[in-house]
Structure formats: structure tokens, C-alpha cells
Amino acid sequence: MSNQFDPYREALVVEQHTIWPDAYEDWSPADRDRVATLLHAAPAEAADLDYIRQHTGFARVITVTEEDIERAAAT
């Protein structure tokens, strides 16, 4: 059930991962961290969201899109 916010799985998230496309490889670690923090603070709004089952819960994986960058820039 990729790309869909799931409150049940969200309650069991134990790890957060952010996948950055090559287009953003020149961004500083501080800029990436700031945007990743904003994206993971509102996972229901992420354009590309996935949950990966783990032994202890779920990992939330957000793949950054241009739409996400625009939303973060407005914040």
C-alpha cells in the first residue's frame, strides 16, 4: 500500500528515511535535514510515501519530489 498515508502504520513508525533524487545532490546536509524534518513532520502530505515492515514496527520512507520541495519552501 505504497503512496498512501496509513494512521495504523504511522503509529508504529520506528525509523524515518528520506530518499533524495540526483537533482538535489548539490544541496548542503543542513538544507536536506531541514526539508526532511518538514516532510516527516507531515507525512500525510508527502507525494511519495511508503512504509516498510520491520521486526519492531515500520520504517517511513519518503522519496523527495519537486512538489514536496515547493511545499517545504512555503513553510
ChimeraX attribute file (.defattr): number of C-alpha atoms within 10 A of each C-alpha:
attribute: neighborCount
match mode: 1-to-1
recipient: residues
	/A:1	9
	/A:2	11
	/A:3	15
	/A:4	15
	/A:5	18
	/A:6	15
	/A:7	10
	/A:8	8
	/A:9	16
	/A:10	16
	/A:11	10
	/A:12	15
	/A:13	18
	/A:14	13
	/A:15	14
	/A:16	14
	/A:17	14
	/A:18	18
	/A:19	12
	/A:20	15
	/A:21	11
	/A:22	7
	/A:23	9
	/A:24	12
	/A:25	10
	/A:26	8
	/A:27	11
	/A:28	9
	/A:29	10
	/A:30	9
	/A:31	10
	/A:32	16
	/A:33	13
	/A:34	11
	/A:35	20
	/A:36	22
	/A:37	14
	/A:38	18
	/A:39	22
	/A:40	18
	/A:41	11
	/A:42	9
	/A:43	19
	/A:44	16
	/A:45	15
	/A:46	23
	/A:47	17
	/A:48	19
	/A:49	21
	/A:50	21
	/A:51	23
	/A:52	14
	/A:53	13
	/A:54	12
	/A:55	5
	/A:56	10
	/A:57	16
	/A:58	19
	/A:59	19
	/A:60	22
	/A:61	21
	/A:62	23
	/A:63	18
	/A:64	20
	/A:65	17
	/A:66	12
	/A:67	13
	/A:68	19
	/A:69	14
	/A:70	10
	/A:71	15
	/A:72	15
	/A:73	10
	/A:74	6
	/A:75	7
